[in-house]
Amino acid sequence: MDESITFLHSSDWQLGMMRRFLGPDGQARWGQARLDAVARIGEVAERTGARFLVVTGDVFEHNQVERQTILRACEALKRIPVPVVLLPGNHDALEPGSLWTSAQWAAHKPDHVRVVTDERPFEVVPGVEIVGAPWRSRRPVSDPAAPGYAGLEPVAQSAKSRATSSSTGGAKGSGTGGAKGAQPAVRRILLAHGQLTSLSGGMSDVPTIDQAALEAAVEDGRLQYVGLGDRHSMTEVTERIWFSGTQEVTAPEETHPGNVLAVTLTGDAITVEPQRVGAWHMVEHHAELDGEESLKALEDWFAELPDKERTYVRLAADGSLPLPLMSRLDATLDALGEVFASVEKWPKFWTVRPAPEAADLDALQLSGPARAAMEELRQALAGGDEAAGAALTLMHRLARDAG
């Protein structure tokens, strides 16, 4: 089979997801952006000539998402002009009360969308077979991918491929039926969801996917591509086994989120090309603060970031600043929080302390109880009371502004 075929691989849309650090306005815009990214996948399908789209799990955040989320998801799916195959994952498993069996989904699901509800292979377009391993609960008892390809035989070779293989004694390369370089008459794609044993670091609290077994199924011709979900970072495991990552970033720790994969199979060759669909950024930054120059450097770093209204910053910092600079830092971060989607101090990595000096207090020209309270806070801070530092900075800022 020499004909090329291109399809798209996405996962972990998690429509309906909430992110507390964004606030109401940021959450609303980010939630819409996740839907917009889904709709942009349709544009990628048209641009790349993709024949279909597979989504490998966690289409929705959970099975009790609001009706509005389901309806908006259906509208976004309508904008994808090719067949769409959705795999239930751990967040939207095929359990009792699943949204996949709800009246809302049944009434509004576009006709070109198919949900994988069992492990039986089916033809998505001529010459391409899909096998899937849908989750039936949030806690499987064994390898969640294995049911999708257990018992499969290598796909049949085409007549042309058999003749070529016979005349050449068998060419090297990926093949089927044990014949390296042979081209399958049918391409078979596995859709699965879960963490690989090799990538989990032993931290997964549910059974993981056996990478060696997947590679063996690819090597002996049972599978020509394995599309995985659950890992939000785009990850190439092997040239034929990929995590697509989420369509829109969900956390600063993720690497290469916001893509859909365009996969092209040509004979026994494969190419996988990420296509950008996400628009948001979530970044971490660590600052060492010890004076005017370091604070100015932090302000300049924020100023240079693009797409501020679509960027969340998690800020870590340590050091110490005089009270006027601490007040300036707080005022700066407050203002930036109005410009960016969100700017958040990272609590476990935020150790900036005020370094109050007598001259700073004298400059405020406080007297009576106010001066006594500030002196008391200064002494408490010197004694190791971290809360006193925040209170002292706030009091300094209020007194400065009032003056």
C-alpha positions in Angstrom: 0.0 0.0 0.0 1.9 3.0 -1.3 -0.8 5.6 -0.7 -0.1 8.1 2.0 -2.7 8.8 4.7 -2.6 11.6 7.2 -4.6 11.8 10.4 -4.6 14.0 13.5 -3.9 12.8 17.1 -5.0 14.9 20.1 -5.8 14.2 23.8 -6.6 15.5 27.2 -9.0 18.3 26.2 -10.5 18.1 29.7 -13.3 20.5 28.8 -14.8 21.9 31.9 -11.5 22.0 33.8 -11.2 24.7 36.5 -7.9 26.4 37.5 -8.3 28.3 40.8 -5.2 30.4 40.3 -6.8 32.2 37.3 -9.6 33.9 39.0 -13.1 34.3 37.6 -12.2 36.4 34.6 -9.1 34.4 33.7 -10.9 31.1 34.1 -13.7 32.1 31.8 -11.2 33.2 29.1 -9.0 30.2 29.5 -12.0 27.8 29.4 -13.1 29.4 26.1 -9.6 29.1 24.8 -9.6 25.4 25.3 -12.7 25.2 23.1 -11.2 27.5 20.6 -8.1 25.3 20.4 -10.4 22.3 19.6 -12.1 24.3 16.8 -8.6 25.2 15.4 -7.9 21.5 15.1 -10.5 21.6 12.3 -8.4 24.2 10.5 -5.3 22.0 10.8 -7.3 19.1 9.3 -8.1 21.2 6.3 -4.6 22.5 5.9 -2.9 19.1 6.2 -5.4 17.1 4.3 -6.0 14.9 7.3 -8.6 12.2 6.9 -9.7 11.8 10.5 -9.0 12.9 14.1 -8.4 10.6 17.1 -8.6 11.9 20.7 -7.0 9.6 23.2 -8.9 10.1 26.4 -10.1 12.8 28.8 -12.2 14.7 26.4 -14.1 16.1 29.4 -12.8 17.0 32.9 -15.3 14.6 34.5 -18.6 12.9 34.0 -20.6 15.6 35.7 -19.6 18.6 33.7 -22.3 21.2 33.1 -24.8 20.9 30.3 -23.4 24.1 28.8 -19.9 22.4 28.5 -21.3 19.5 26.6 -23.3 21.7 24.2 -20.3 23.9 23.5 -18.1 20.9 23.0 -20.5 19.6 20.4 -20.4 23.0 18.6 -16.6 22.9 18.5 -16.7 19.3 17.2 -19.0 20.4 14.4 -16.2 22.6 13.1 -13.9 19.6 12.6 -14.7 18.6 9.0 -13.4 15.0 9.2 -14.5 11.9 11.2 -13.6 12.2 14.9 -13.0 9.2 17.2 -13.1 9.9 21.0 -11.7 7.5 23.6 -13.0 7.7 27.2 -10.2 8.2 29.7 -9.9 8.2 33.4 -11.6 11.6 33.8 -14.6 10.6 31.6 -14.7 6.9 32.0 -17.5 4.6 30.8 -18.8 4.1 34.3 -22.4 4.3 35.5 -23.7 7.8 35.0 -21.1 8.5 32.3 -21.8 11.6 30.2 -21.3 9.4 27.1 -24.7 7.8 27.8 -26.4 11.1 28.8 -29.4 12.6 27.0 -27.5 15.8 26.4 -24.6 14.0 24.6 -27.0 11.7 22.6 -29.1 14.6 21.5 -26.3 16.9 20.4 -23.4 14.7 19.3 -22.4 15.4 15.7 -23.0 12.5 13.3 -19.3 12.3 12.3 -18.2 11.8 15.9 -17.8 8.2 17.3 -17.0 7.2 20.9 -15.0 4.0 21.4 -17.1 1.9 23.8 -15.3 -1.5 23.4 -12.1 -3.1 22.1 -13.5 -4.3 18.8 -11.6 -3.0 15.8 -13.4 -0.9 13.3 -12.6 0.9 10.0 -12.5 4.7 10.4 -11.8 5.3 6.7 -11.0 2.8 4.0 -7.7 1.0 4.7 -7.4 2.2 8.3 -8.5 0.2 11.4 -8.9 1.7 14.8 -8.6 -0.4 18.0 -9.2 1.3 21.4 -9.0 0.6 25.1 -11.6 2.8 26.8 -11.5 3.2 30.5 -14.5 1.8 32.4 -13.6 3.2 35.8 -11.1 5.7 37.2 -9.1 2.8 38.7 -8.3 0.0 36.4 -6.9 -3.2 37.9 -4.4 -3.9 35.1 -2.5 -2.3 32.2 -5.1 0.0 30.7 -3.8 -0.3 27.1 -3.5 -4.1 26.9 -7.2 -4.9 26.2 -7.0 -2.8 23.0 -4.4 -5.1 21.3 -4.5 -8.4 23.2 -5.1 -11.3 20.8 -4.6 -9.2 17.7 -2.8 -10.8 14.7 -0.4 -8.8 12.5 -2.4 -7.0 9.8 -2.4 -8.6 6.3 0.2 -7.7 3.8 -0.9 -6.4 0.4 -0.4 -8.5 -2.7 2.1 -6.0 -4.1 4.0 -6.0 -0.8 4.2 -9.8 -0.7 5.6 -10.0 -4.2 8.2 -7.3 -3.4 9.2 -9.0 -0.2 9.4 -12.4 -1.9 11.6 -11.1 -4.8 14.0 -9.2 -2.6 14.2 -11.8 0.2 12.7 -9.3 2.6 13.7 -5.6 2.9 14.6 -4.1 6.3 12.3 -1.7 8.0 9.0 -1.9 10.0 6.7 -4.5 8.5 3.9 -6.9 9.1 3.5 -10.6 9.4 7.2 -10.8 10.4 8.3 -9.5 7.0 10.4 -6.4 7.5 9.7 -3.6 5.0 6.3 -5.2 3.9 3.4 -2.8 3.6 0.2 -3.7 5.4 -3.0 -3.8 3.4 -4.7 -2.2 6.4 -3.1 0.3 8.8 -4.0 -0.3 12.4 -4.0 2.4 15.1 -4.2 1.8 18.8 -5.9 4.4 21.0 -4.9 4.2 24.7 -4.8 6.3 27.8 -2.5 6.1 30.8 1.0 6.5 32.0 3.9 4.4 30.7 5.7 2.4 33.3 9.0 3.8 31.9 7.8 7.4 32.5 5.8 7.2 35.7 8.8 7.0 38.0 7.0 4.6 40.2 4.6 7.4 41.3 1.4 6.2 39.6 -1.3 4.9 41.9 -3.0 2.9 39.1 -1.5 0.2 36.8 0.7 1.6 34.1 1.1 0.8 30.4 3.8 -1.7 29.5 6.0 0.1 26.9 8.0 -3.0 26.0 4.7 -4.8 25.1 3.6 -1.9 22.9 6.9 -1.8 21.1 6.6 -5.5 20.4 3.2 -5.1 19.0 4.5 -2.4 16.6 7.6 -4.4 15.7 5.6 -7.6 14.7 3.1 -5.6 12.7 0.0 -5.8 14.9 0.0 -2.0 15.2 1.3 0.8 12.9 0.8 3.7 15.3 0.0 4.0 19.0 -1.7 7.2 20.1 -1.5 7.8 23.8 -3.2 10.2 26.2 -2.9 11.2 29.9 0.4 12.9 29.7 -0.2 16.6 29.0 3.3 17.2 27.6 3.8 16.2 24.0 6.2 13.2 24.1 7.8 11.0 21.5 8.2 7.6 23.0 9.3 5.9 19.8 8.7 7.0 16.2 5.4 5.2 16.2 4.3 5.7 19.9 3.4 9.2 20.9 1.6 11.3 23.6 0.1 14.2 21.8 -0.2 16.4 24.9 -3.1 18.7 25.7 -4.5 21.1 23.2 -4.1 24.0 25.6 -1.6 24.3 28.4 -2.9 23.4 31.9 0.2 23.9 34.1 3.7 25.5 34.0 5.4 22.1 34.3 4.2 20.9 31.0 6.6 20.7 28.0 5.4 21.4 24.5 1.6 21.5 25.2 -0.8 23.2 22.9 -0.3 21.0 19.8 -2.1 18.4 17.7 0.0 15.8 15.9 -0.3 15.4 12.2 0.7 11.7 11.5 1.4 10.6 8.0 1.8 6.9 7.1 3.3 6.2 3.7 4.2 2.5 3.0 6.4 1.5 5.8 7.4 5.1 6.7 5.9 7.5 9.2 6.3 11.2 9.9 4.8 13.0 12.9 4.6 16.8 12.8 3.3 18.9 15.7 0.8 21.6 14.7 0.2 24.5 17.1 -3.4 25.1 18.2 -2.9 26.5 21.7 -2.8 30.2 22.5 -2.0 30.4 26.2 1.3 30.3 28.2 1.9 29.2 31.8 5.4 29.9 33.0 7.5 29.7 36.2 10.1 32.3 37.1 12.6 32.5 39.9 13.9 35.9 41.0 16.8 36.8 43.4 15.8 40.1 45.0 18.4 42.1 46.9 17.9 45.7 45.9 16.8 48.2 43.3 18.7 46.7 40.4 17.2 43.2 41.0 13.7 44.5 41.3 14.1 46.5 38.1 15.3 43.3 36.3 12.1 41.5 37.5 9.9 44.4 36.2 11.7 44.3 32.9 11.2 40.5 32.6 7.5 41.0 33.0 7.4 43.8 30.5 9.0 41.7 27.8 6.6 38.8 28.1 4.1 38.6 25.1 0.4 37.8 25.2 0.1 39.0 28.8 -3.7 38.6 28.8 -3.1 34.9 27.9 -0.2 34.2 30.3 -0.2 32.9 33.9 3.0 33.4 35.8 4.0 31.4 38.9 6.7 33.5 40.6 9.3 32.2 43.0 11.6 34.6 44.8 14.0 34.8 47.7 16.2 37.5 49.2 15.4 40.7 51.2 14.4 44.2 50.3 14.1 47.5 52.1 10.5 48.4 53.0 10.1 51.0 50.2 11.2 48.3 47.6 9.0 45.7 49.3 6.0 48.1 48.9 7.0 48.7 45.3 7.2 44.9 44.7 3.7 44.3 46.1 2.2 47.2 44.2 3.9 46.0 41.0 2.6 42.5 41.4 -0.9 43.8 42.1 -0.9 45.8 38.9 0.5 43.0 36.8 -2.3 40.7 38.1 -4.7 43.0 36.4 -2.8 42.9 33.1 -1.8 39.2 33.0 -4.2 36.3 33.1 -2.8 35.8 36.6 0.4 36.4 38.5 0.8 34.2 41.6 3.4 34.1 44.3 4.5 30.5 44.6 4.0 29.9 48.4 6.6 27.2 49.0 9.3 29.1 47.0 8.5 32.6 48.2 11.0 33.7 50.9 11.4 37.4 50.2 11.8 39.2 53.5 11.5 42.9 54.3 14.7 44.5 55.7 13.3 47.5 57.6 15.6 50.3 58.4 15.0 53.1 60.9 15.4 55.7 58.1 12.5 54.1 56.2 10.3 54.4 59.2 11.4 57.9 59.9 10.6 59.0 56.4 6.9 58.1 56.9 6.7 60.6 59.8 4.5 58.4 61.9 3.9 59.1 65.5 1.9 57.8 68.4 0.2 54.4 68.1 1.0 54.0 64.4 4.7 54.4 65.0 4.6 52.1 68.0 2.8 49.4 66.0 5.4 49.6 63.3 8.2 49.3 65.8 6.5 46.3 67.4 6.2 44.6 64.0 9.8 45.4 63.2 10.9 43.7 66.4 8.7 40.7 65.8 10.2 40.3 62.3 13.7 40.4 63.8 12.5 37.6 66.1 11.6 35.4 63.2 7.9 36.1 62.8 7.3 35.9 59.1 3.8 37.1 59.3 5.1 40.3 60.8 7.1 41.0 57.7 4.0 40.9 55.5 2.1 43.1 57.9 5.0 45.6 58.2 5.2 45.9 54.4 1.4 46.5 54.1 1.5 49.0 56.8 4.4 50.8 55.2 2.6 50.8 51.8 -0.6 52.2 53.3 1.2 54.9 55.3 3.2 55.9 52.2 0.1 56.1 50.0 -1.8 58.1 52.7 1.1 60.5 52.9 
